[in-house]
Amino acid sequence: MPNYNRADIAFEHGQGAYLFDESGRRYLDFGAGIATSSLGHGHPHLVRAIAEQAAKVIHVSNLYRIPQAERLAARFVEASFADSVFFCNSGAEANEGLVKAMRKTHADAGHPERTRVICFEGAFHGRTLAMISATGNPKYQAGFGAPVEGFDHVAFNDIDAVRAAIGPETAGVLVEPVQGEGGVRPADLQFLRDLRALCDETGILLGFDEVQSGMGRTGKLFAHEWAVVSPDVISVAKGIGGGFPLGAVLAKEKVAKALVPGSHGTTYGGGPLACAAGNAVLDVILADGFLDQVRDTAAYLRAGLQALVAAHGNVFTQVRGAGLLLGLKCVPVNGDVQNAALAQGLLTVAAGDNVLRLAPPLIVGKAECDEALELLGEVAAQMAEKTEAAAK
Ligand SMILES: *Cc1c(COP(=O)(O)O)cnc(C)c1O
């Protein structure tokens, strides 16, 4: 179906932060399959885990215990705020589970009317019928009928707006600690702390969509850790499987216990193969010093991008984001900048608000950052020339 705008390139294999197309041309991957190939390409530990598990058993269904999922869940519980984990297959599906868990928690507490979730301008929560409503951007909703009821939208980073939107039917708040698709916009850490206090005060639940910001992307396992707040429930996907499809809902017991047997489920979710991939990713991300290195590389890349903005203010006006989820606010159309970078052999991803998103694999090194910065410098010079020529 024609629903994607694909570039006319097919990658044949990858290694580390590089992808190689069918003609053997090398590309530096600063998109990571939209912040998903967290360990880069061909990571031997992930490859081996998937191959070994595939040879043993790929799928059994949730009619039976799945030790790989039990182990992965226990490790998330150990490493996070959560008491319990539900596995699924994608970010949208994780958010569906999160919203269902929020609603059911209130229903079980005698408040079935508490079904509404407060979301934010610039949000992105996925493409299912309910999640395009949670996203609230008309661009994703047009032609798909009446919005699914139950989502209210307020300004991002505006605690007074959230307070004003809370009513007797509010179940909770769902916010991305760093808005990815919306333009790589971080939430103020104080805003996240204020949300926690406000949710406690009003008896509603605090949910974070960590689908893009989680799994080490910002230099902590989850981005909300920077604010030192404890949510009630979060959604995770993208980087969790290192490119293998996997999603998860992590929750406090008071939320998790609402999903009693039969209330929610999925055929594929939490299967042996996906969870073997998830465990292999965690082995790397939770290894001593790995996240320190992500933070160190991120600071290096960010400083380089600041210098790029200083040198090419006519093309790039601002660096934003957190950790290795960074954005360059563009003067030319971001899609044109993305295409120019592609022509230079650098993969990036456009985001909302005319931002060029940089989300390299977490294993990226400083030499690769230097290479990306150099290519972006060439792109900026090219774009500046084009803009001048057009102005004449
Ligand atoms: C990508 C994304 C989603 C949707 O994930 P899918 O796996 O495409 O369904 C949801 N929320 C955020 C923040 C995302 O970045």
The ligand as an SDF file (V2000), in Angstrom:
LIG
                    3D

 15 15  0  0  0  0  0  0  0  0999 V2000
    7.1350    5.4530   17.8130 C   0  0  0  0  0  0  0  0  0  0  0  0
    6.3260    5.8870   18.9720 C   0  0  0  0  0  0  0  0  0  0  0  0
    5.0910    5.2820   19.2860 C   0  0  0  0  0  0  0  0  0  0  0  0
    4.4710    4.2310   18.4070 C   0  0  0  0  0  0  0  0  0  0  0  0
    5.2450    3.0730   18.3450 O   0  0  0  0  0  0  0  0  0  0  0  0
    4.9210    1.9580   17.2290 P   0  0  0  0  0  0  0  0  0  0  0  0
    5.8550    0.8460   17.5800 O   0  0  0  0  0  0  0  0  0  0  0  0
    5.1780    2.5730   15.9040 O   0  0  0  0  0  0  0  0  0  0  0  0
    3.4970    1.5880   17.3880 O   0  0  0  0  0  0  0  0  0  0  0  0
    4.4370    5.6840   20.4190 C   0  0  0  0  0  0  0  0  0  0  0  0
    4.9420    6.6590   21.2080 N   0  0  0  0  0  0  0  0  0  0  0  0
    6.1110    7.2510   20.9440 C   0  0  0  0  0  0  0  0  0  0  0  0
    6.6240    8.2890   21.8790 C   0  0  0  0  0  0  0  0  0  0  0  0
    6.8410    6.9050   19.8150 C   0  0  0  0  0  0  0  0  0  0  0  0
    7.9810    7.5260   19.5360 O   0  0  0  0  0  0  0  0  0  0  0  0
  1  2  1  0
  2  3  1  0
  2 14  2  0
  3  4  1  0
  3 10  2  0
  4  5  1  0
  5  6  1  0
  6  7  2  0
  6  8  1  0
  6  9  1  0
 10 11  1  0
 11 12  2  0
 12 13  1  0
 12 14  1  0
 14 15  1  0
M  END
$$$$
